[in-house]
């Protein structure tokens, strides 16, 4: 009889990763749980003398009930240095980061695979709503079938090597089915647990988090101005890191008409305001490009510029410096430097990049 494959499951304590453990057990895998301790949030501790956060205790309790091996890994120091500092640095540059994209590729999967090797596990699995398909013998990331929960946008930077050792058991399922499955397994409380939608280390408003992490931040960035397209001062703002491209609410300035953040200039501490039409752009510049070379420049693909947006038809022009120019079939609104643009061929992720300031496009000749 063939030996059961050992799979290391990233256990967060939530319903999705818990369901993954149960599903893989049902399929005959030998499941090993790993909970990463990346960042402690006060709400995760019920009492002052509690040593470990709730999500670790919950994951360990579930592992005991399922009869599976469970491990924890404290990587708080590295997470603070690599992920949180990059998040802070991007805001201080006047950009809007997407920490989950960076964390998945360079942090979470690194530790999952390292631990999988140490614990002699063949594969790793997580509770992401995404799929891995094989095309020409290569593993490729694809959308989860539950489009409301699809998380392929956050996973575009995973490499073929990482995908080749990854299982996404929830990729073909929808959220309600997963909750019902967990309920039927006897874990009703787990199925009804409220989920966090924000970055794991930002418990509430990212502005408060920045103030906590950057000493004297308000003093550093105060005194800046909202300006119009001519540079005319319209009024003072609270500091450039506290705004993002496309923002309309919370500007606290009355101009007699709706105003949106069009551009952020960190060096001058100015925020350019304008109308909704000024947010529309037909071309984007991407850095940190990952793109399947089999696609020709004229191939019609689709690009998603934020997690909740629909993918828009576009063509991709790769540049000699490793960047790419995206030409959208119809204009998109609020291209935001620092955010990811993910490239799709139907349901399949064929690449992506980090959106850069559109003013840099002048350095390129369109082919």
DAVEN-V395990 format. One record per pair of residues at least 6 apart in sequence whose ideal C-beta (glycine too) atoms are under 7 Angstrom apart, sorted by the first residue. I is the first residue (numbers start at 0). J is the second residue. D is the distance in Angstrom with one decimal. If there is no record, write none. Layout:
# DAVEN-V395990
{{I J D} {I J D}}
This chain:
# DAVEN-V395990
{{3 27 5.9} {3 28 6.1} {3 29 4.4} {4 28 5.5} {4 29 6.7} {4 121 4.8} {4 122 6.6} {5 29 4.6} {5 31 6.0} {5 119 6.3} {5 120 4.3} {5 121 5.7} {6 23 5.5} {6 28 4.8} {6 30 5.8} {6 31 6.9} {6 120 6.0} {6 121 6.8} {6 122 4.8} {6 123 7.0} {6 124 5.2} {6 166 6.5} {7 31 5.0} {7 33 5.5} {7 111 6.3} {7 114 6.2} {7 115 4.4} {7 118 6.2} {7 120 4.1} {7 123 4.8} {8 16 6.3} {8 19 5.4} {8 20 5.3} {8 23 6.8} {8 30 5.8} {8 31 7.0} {8 32 5.4} {8 33 7.0} {8 124 4.8} {9 16 6.1} {9 33 6.0} {9 35 6.9} {9 111 5.6} {9 123 6.8} {9 125 4.6} {10 16 4.9} {10 20 6.8} {10 32 4.4} {10 33 6.5} {10 34 4.9} {10 58 4.0} {11 54 5.9} {11 58 6.9} {12 34 7.0} {12 53 6.9} {12 54 3.6} {12 57 3.8} {12 58 4.4} {13 126 6.9} {13 192 6.4} {13 194 6.1} {14 177 6.6} {14 178 6.3} {14 181 5.6} {14 189 5.5} {14 190 5.7} {14 192 5.8} {15 126 3.0} {15 169 6.1} {15 177 6.5} {16 125 6.6} {16 126 3.9} {17 61 5.5} {17 181 6.2} {17 186 6.7} {17 189 5.5} {18 126 6.8} {18 169 6.8} {18 177 4.9} {18 180 5.9} {18 181 5.2} {19 124 5.4} {19 125 7.0} {19 126 5.0} {19 168 5.0} {19 169 6.6} {20 30 5.3} {20 32 6.4} {20 61 6.9} {20 65 5.9} {20 67 6.5} {21 65 6.8} {21 184 5.5} {22 168 4.7} {23 30 5.1} {23 124 6.3} {23 168 6.2} {24 30 5.5} {24 65 6.4} {30 67 4.7} {31 67 6.5} {31 68 4.6} {31 118 5.7} {31 120 5.7} {32 58 6.2} {32 62 4.6} {32 67 5.7} {32 68 6.8} {32 69 4.2} {32 70 6.9} {33 70 5.1} {33 72 6.4} {33 111 6.8} {33 114 5.5} {34 54 6.8} {34 55 5.1} {34 58 4.4} {34 71 5.0} {35 72 5.4} {35 74 6.0} {35 107 7.0} {35 110 6.1} {36 55 6.2} {36 71 6.0} {36 72 6.8} {36 73 4.6} {36 74 6.8} {36 75 6.0} {37 74 5.9} {37 75 6.2} {37 78 4.2} {37 199 6.6} {38 75 6.3} {38 78 5.8} {38 199 6.1} {38 200 3.9} {39 52 5.7} {39 75 6.9} {40 202 5.0} {42 202 6.2} {43 52 3.7} {43 53 4.8} {43 54 6.2} {44 52 6.0} {45 53 6.7} {55 71 5.6} {58 69 6.7} {59 69 5.3} {62 69 3.5} {70 118 7.0} {72 110 6.2} {72 114 6.3} {74 110 6.0} {78 106 6.8} {81 106 6.0} {82 98 5.7} {82 101 6.5} {82 102 5.0} {82 106 5.7} {83 200 5.8} {85 96 6.8} {85 101 6.2} {86 96 5.0} {86 98 4.7} {87 209 6.5} {87 212 5.7} {87 213 6.4} {89 96 3.7} {89 337 5.0} {90 96 6.7} {90 209 5.9} {90 240 4.3} {91 240 6.0} {92 265 5.6} {93 239 5.4} {93 263 4.1} {93 264 6.6} {93 265 3.3} {94 336 4.7} {94 337 3.3} {95 243 4.6} {95 244 6.8} {95 335 4.9} {95 337 4.6} {95 338 5.8} {96 337 4.9} {97 337 6.9} {97 338 5.5} {97 339 5.3} {98 198 5.1} {99 153 4.6} {99 198 6.5} {100 153 5.5} {100 155 7.0} {100 156 5.9} {100 339 5.0} {103 153 6.0} {103 154 5.7} {103 156 6.7} {103 157 6.5} {104 156 3.5} {104 157 5.7} {108 157 6.3} {108 161 4.9} {111 123 4.4} {112 123 6.2} {112 161 6.8} {112 164 6.3} {115 123 5.1} {122 164 5.4} {122 165 6.8} {122 166 5.4} {123 164 6.0} {123 165 5.6} {124 166 4.2} {124 168 6.1} {125 167 6.8} {126 169 5.8} {127 150 4.7} {127 154 6.4} {127 167 5.5} {127 169 6.9} {128 143 3.5} {128 145 5.6} {128 148 4.1} {128 149 5.5} {128 150 4.9} {128 169 5.3} {128 170 6.5} {129 140 6.2} {129 141 6.9} {129 142 6.8} {129 143 5.0} {129 149 6.8} {129 150 5.3} {129 151 4.6} {129 154 5.6} {129 167 5.0} {129 170 5.5} {130 141 4.3} {130 142 6.9} {130 143 6.1} {130 167 6.0} {130 170 3.5} {130 171 6.8} {131 138 5.1} {131 139 7.0} {131 140 6.3} {131 141 6.9} {131 162 5.4} {131 165 6.3} {131 167 6.1} {132 139 5.5} {132 141 5.0} {132 347 6.7} {137 159 5.9} {138 159 5.9} {138 162 4.1} {138 163 4.9} {139 347 5.4} {139 348 6.8} {140 151 5.7} {140 154 5.7} {140 155 6.8} {140 157 6.4} {140 162 6.2} {140 348 4.2} {141 151 6.6} {141 346 4.8} {141 347 4.9} {141 348 6.6} {142 149 4.7} {142 151 4.9} {142 346 4.4} {143 149 4.3} {143 150 6.6} {143 151 6.8} {143 169 6.9} {143 170 5.0} {144 170 6.8} {144 171 5.4} {144 173 7.0} {145 172 6.8} {145 173 3.8} {145 174 5.9} {148 174 5.1} {151 348 5.4} {152 303 5.9} {152 306 4.9} {152 339 6.8} {152 341 5.1} {155 339 6.5} {155 341 4.6} {155 348 5.3} {155 351 3.7} {156 289 6.5} {156 351 6.9} {169 177 6.2} {178 190 4.5} {181 189 5.5} {181 190 4.3} {182 190 4.4} {201 208 4.8} {206 241 4.9} {209 216 5.9} {209 240 5.9} {210 216 5.1} {210 217 6.7} {217 238 6.5} {220 238 3.0} {220 239 5.9} {220 240 6.0} {220 268 6.2} {221 238 5.8} {222 268 6.9} {223 235 6.9} {223 236 5.4} {223 238 6.2} {223 239 5.8} {223 268 3.3} {223 269 5.9} {223 270 6.9} {224 232 4.5} {224 234 7.0} {224 235 5.8} {224 236 6.8} {224 269 5.6} {225 233 4.3} {225 234 5.2} {225 236 5.3} {225 252 5.8} {225 270 5.3} {225 272 5.3} {226 232 5.8} {226 233 6.2} {226 269 5.1} {226 271 5.5} {227 233 5.9} {227 272 6.4} {228 271 7.0} {228 273 6.2} {233 252 6.4} {233 254 6.7} {233 272 6.3} {234 252 4.8} {236 242 6.8} {236 270 5.4} {239 263 5.3} {239 265 5.5} {239 268 5.3} {239 270 6.0} {242 260 5.2} {242 263 6.3} {242 270 5.5} {243 260 6.6} {243 335 6.4} {244 260 5.6} {244 263 6.9} {244 333 5.1} {244 335 4.2} {245 259 6.0} {245 260 6.3} {245 278 5.7} {245 332 6.6} {245 333 3.0} {245 335 6.8} {246 259 6.8} {246 260 4.4} {247 257 6.3} {247 259 5.1} {250 258 6.2} {252 258 6.8} {258 272 4.4} {259 272 6.7} {259 273 6.2} {259 274 6.8} {259 275 5.9} {259 278 5.9} {260 270 5.8} {260 272 6.5} {261 271 4.6} {261 272 6.4} {261 273 4.2} {261 277 5.1} {261 278 6.4} {262 271 4.2} {263 270 5.6} {278 332 4.6} {278 333 4.9} {279 330 4.0} {279 332 5.6} {280 330 6.0} {280 331 6.3} {280 334 5.3} {280 357 6.0} {281 326 6.8} {281 327 5.2} {281 330 4.9} {282 324 6.2} {282 325 6.7} {282 326 5.8} {282 360 6.0} {283 325 4.3} {283 334 5.3} {283 340 6.1} {283 354 5.8} {283 357 6.9} {284 322 6.2} {284 324 6.0} {284 355 4.4} {284 357 6.5} {284 359 5.4} {284 360 5.2} {285 322 6.1} {285 323 4.6} {285 325 6.2} {285 340 5.6} {285 352 2.8} {285 353 6.4} {285 354 6.4} {285 355 6.8} {286 322 5.2} {286 352 6.0} {286 353 5.0} {286 355 5.2} {287 352 5.6} {287 353 4.6} {288 321 5.8} {288 322 6.0} {288 323 4.9} {288 350 6.8} {288 352 4.4} {289 350 5.1} {289 351 5.8} {290 315 6.4} {290 317 6.3} {290 323 6.4} {290 342 6.6} {290 349 6.8} {290 350 3.5} {291 349 4.3} {291 350 5.8} {294 300 6.7} {294 315 6.8} {294 349 6.2} {296 314 6.3} {296 315 6.7} {296 316 5.2} {296 366 6.8} {297 314 5.9} {298 314 6.6} {299 312 5.9} {299 314 6.4} {300 313 6.0} {300 314 6.9} {300 315 6.4} {300 342 5.5} {300 343 6.4} {300 344 5.5} {300 349 6.7} {301 310 3.7} {301 311 6.3} {301 312 5.5} {301 313 6.5} {301 343 4.7} {302 310 6.1} {302 311 5.9} {302 313 4.5} {302 325 5.5} {302 340 5.3} {302 341 6.9} {302 342 5.4} {303 310 4.4} {303 341 4.9} {303 343 6.8} {304 331 5.7} {304 334 6.2} {304 338 6.7} {304 340 5.1} {304 354 6.7} {305 338 5.9} {310 343 5.3} {311 327 5.3} {311 328 6.7} {311 329 6.2} {311 331 5.5} {312 328 3.9} {313 325 5.1} {313 326 5.9} {313 327 4.7} {313 328 6.3} {314 326 5.0} {315 323 5.4} {315 325 5.9} {315 342 6.3} {316 323 6.3} {316 324 4.4} {316 326 7.0} {316 366 5.7} {317 323 5.1} {318 324 6.6} {318 363 6.2} {323 352 5.8} {324 360 6.9} {324 363 6.1} {324 365 6.7} {325 340 6.3} {334 354 5.5} {334 357 6.3} {335 354 6.1} {336 354 5.5} {336 355 5.7} {336 356 5.1} {337 353 6.7} {337 354 6.9} {338 354 5.1} {339 351 5.7} {339 353 6.2} {340 351 6.2} {340 352 5.6} {340 354 5.4} {341 348 6.2} {341 351 4.3} {342 349 5.3} {342 350 4.1} {342 351 5.6} {343 349 6.7}}
